[in-house]
């Protein structure tokens, strides 16, 4: 197959596409994490976290 006048193997296309997909998914995940961490936790979330930590510390 020729792209821009150069011979390109199908494996190279698959490798390039998987690299682009990996980069896009990583970028999306980082953006989502930053967006979710911009809002402070609610009182209910803090209470649930404290309850969870207490239950984990109690069990030997």
Secondary structure as UniProt FT lines:
FT   STRAND          2..3
FT   TURN            4..5
FT   STRAND          6..7
FT   HELIX           10..36
FT   TURN            37..38
FT   HELIX           43..58
//
